[in-house]
Amino acid sequence: MAAMFIRVDIADSVQDDPAVCQQLVEVCPVDIFELDDGGRVRTVEDNLDECTLCDLCIDATQPGQIDVVKLYRE
């Protein structure tokens, strides 16, 4: 079992825009996002621990559409 340090929450509104879904897949340098067979974006659980907290996914969406939740204390 991989250690998970973050959780990525994707707002339902993201799924309404195929371009945003595709942008999330393209922008992430560690492949946290993928498209399912229906074109909806989802997280790749096995890659979550690779997140560099670069905020590229947050910058690619409207405020509140992507939330990277740290599951640890700084």
C-alpha positions as protocol buffer text, in pm:
chain_id: "A"
residue {
  index: 1
  type: MET
  ca { x: 0 y: 0 z: 0 }
}
residue {
  index: 2
  type: ALA
  ca { x: 140 y: 337 z: -106 }
}
residue {
  index: 3
  type: ALA
  ca { x: 175 y: 611 z: 152 }
}
residue {
  index: 4
  type: MET
  ca { x: -70 y: 890 z: 82 }
}
residue {
  index: 5
  type: PHE
  ca { x: 25 y: 1242 z: 179 }
}
residue {
  index: 6
  type: ILE
  ca { x: -242 y: 1430 z: -15 }
}
residue {
  index: 7
  type: ARG
  ca { x: -593 y: 1395 z: -144 }
}
residue {
  index: 8
  type: VAL
  ca { x: -709 y: 1573 z: -459 }
}
residue {
  index: 9
  type: ASP
  ca { x: -1073 y: 1677 z: -465 }
}
residue {
  index: 10
  type: ILE
  ca { x: -1224 y: 1745 z: -807 }
}
residue {
  index: 11
  type: ALA
  ca { x: -1543 y: 1953 z: -814 }
}
residue {
  index: 12
  type: ASP
  ca { x: -1833 y: 1816 z: -1018 }
}
residue {
  index: 13
  type: SER
  ca { x: -1825 y: 2131 z: -1233 }
}
residue {
  index: 14
  type: VAL
  ca { x: -1491 y: 2022 z: -1382 }
}
residue {
  index: 15
  type: GLN
  ca { x: -1663 y: 1724 z: -1545 }
}
residue {
  index: 16
  type: ASP
  ca { x: -1888 y: 1960 z: -1743 }
}
residue {
  index: 17
  type: ASP
  ca { x: -1592 y: 2094 z: -1943 }
}
residue {
  index: 18
  type: PRO
  ca { x: -1403 y: 1836 z: -2151 }
}
residue {
  index: 19
  type: ALA
  ca { x: -1129 y: 2092 z: -2227 }
}
residue {
  index: 20
  type: VAL
  ca { x: -1058 y: 2141 z: -1857 }
}
residue {
  index: 21
  type: CYS
  ca { x: -1054 y: 1765 z: -1800 }
}
residue {
  index: 22
  type: GLN
  ca { x: -798 y: 1726 z: -2078 }
}
residue {
  index: 23
  type: GLN
  ca { x: -595 y: 2023 z: -1950 }
}
residue {
  index: 24
  type: LEU
  ca { x: -562 y: 1859 z: -1607 }
}
residue {
  index: 25
  type: VAL
  ca { x: -426 y: 1542 z: -1765 }
}
residue {
  index: 26
  type: GLU
  ca { x: -177 y: 1740 z: -1974 }
}
residue {
  index: 27
  type: VAL
  ca { x: -57 y: 1985 z: -1711 }
}
residue {
  index: 28
  type: CYS
  ca { x: 31 y: 1745 z: -1428 }
}
residue {
  index: 29
  type: PRO
  ca { x: 402 y: 1657 z: -1437 }
}
residue {
  index: 30
  type: VAL
  ca { x: 350 y: 1338 z: -1232 }
}
residue {
  index: 31
  type: ASP
  ca { x: 37 y: 1201 z: -1404 }
}
residue {
  index: 32
  type: ILE
  ca { x: -205 y: 1233 z: -1113 }
}
residue {
  index: 33
  type: PHE
  ca { x: -498 y: 1279 z: -1352 }
}
residue {
  index: 34
  type: GLU
  ca { x: -640 y: 1052 z: -1621 }
}
residue {
  index: 35
  type: LEU
  ca { x: -955 y: 1040 z: -1829 }
}
residue {
  index: 36
  type: ASP
  ca { x: -1197 y: 753 z: -1788 }
}
residue {
  index: 37
  type: ASP
  ca { x: -1378 y: 592 z: -2081 }
}
residue {
  index: 38
  type: GLY
  ca { x: -1649 y: 859 z: -2061 }
}
residue {
  index: 39
  type: GLY
  ca { x: -1402 y: 1148 z: -2079 }
}
residue {
  index: 40
  type: ARG
  ca { x: -1435 y: 1234 z: -1710 }
}
residue {
  index: 41
  type: VAL
  ca { x: -1119 y: 1321 z: -1522 }
}
residue {
  index: 42
  type: ARG
  ca { x: -1020 y: 1120 z: -1216 }
}
residue {
  index: 43
  type: THR
  ca { x: -714 y: 1082 z: -999 }
}
residue {
  index: 44
  type: VAL
  ca { x: -464 y: 800 z: -1033 }
}
residue {
  index: 45
  type: GLU
  ca { x: -443 y: 685 z: -672 }
}
residue {
  index: 46
  type: ASP
  ca { x: -101 y: 519 z: -719 }
}
residue {
  index: 47
  type: ASN
  ca { x: 49 y: 851 z: -833 }
}
residue {
  index: 48
  type: LEU
  ca { x: -85 y: 1077 z: -558 }
}
residue {
  index: 49
  type: ASP
  ca { x: 226 y: 1034 z: -343 }
}
residue {
  index: 50
  type: GLU
  ca { x: 433 y: 1175 z: -633 }
}
residue {
  index: 51
  type: CYS
  ca { x: 261 y: 1516 z: -614 }
}
residue {
  index: 52
  type: THR
  ca { x: 510 y: 1803 z: -597 }
}
residue {
  index: 53
  type: LEU
  ca { x: 248 y: 2058 z: -485 }
}
residue {
  index: 54
  type: CYS
  ca { x: 328 y: 2264 z: -795 }
}
residue {
  index: 55
  type: ASP
  ca { x: -29 y: 2407 z: -818 }
}
residue {
  index: 56
  type: LEU
  ca { x: -42 y: 2361 z: -1197 }
}
residue {
  index: 57
  type: CYS
  ca { x: -373 y: 2177 z: -1163 }
}
residue {
  index: 58
  type: ILE
  ca { x: -515 y: 2455 z: -947 }
}
residue {
  index: 59
  type: ASP
  ca { x: -394 y: 2718 z: -1194 }
}
residue {
  index: 60
  type: ALA
  ca { x: -557 y: 2528 z: -1483 }
}
residue {
  index: 61
  type: THR
  ca { x: -905 y: 2548 z: -1329 }
}
residue {
  index: 62
  type: GLN
  ca { x: -1142 y: 2802 z: -1182 }
}
residue {
  index: 63
  type: PRO
  ca { x: -1111 y: 2874 z: -809 }
}
residue {
  index: 64
  type: GLY
  ca { x: -1249 y: 2589 z: -601 }
}
residue {
  index: 65
  type: GLN
  ca { x: -1258 y: 2331 z: -879 }
}
residue {
  index: 66
  type: ILE
  ca { x: -945 y: 2148 z: -764 }
}
residue {
  index: 67
  type: ASP
  ca { x: -845 y: 2122 z: -401 }
}
residue {
  index: 68
  type: VAL
  ca { x: -519 y: 1959 z: -294 }
}
residue {
  index: 69
  type: VAL
  ca { x: -565 y: 1855 z: 66 }
}
residue {
  index: 70
  type: LYS
  ca { x: -253 y: 1782 z: 268 }
}
residue {
  index: 71
  type: LEU
  ca { x: -304 y: 1483 z: 495 }
}
residue {
  index: 72
  type: TYR
  ca { x: -13 y: 1571 z: 721 }
}
residue {
  index: 73
  type: ARG
  ca { x: 97 y: 1851 z: 946 }
}
residue {
  index: 74
  type: GLU
  ca { x: 370 y: 2087 z: 834 }
}
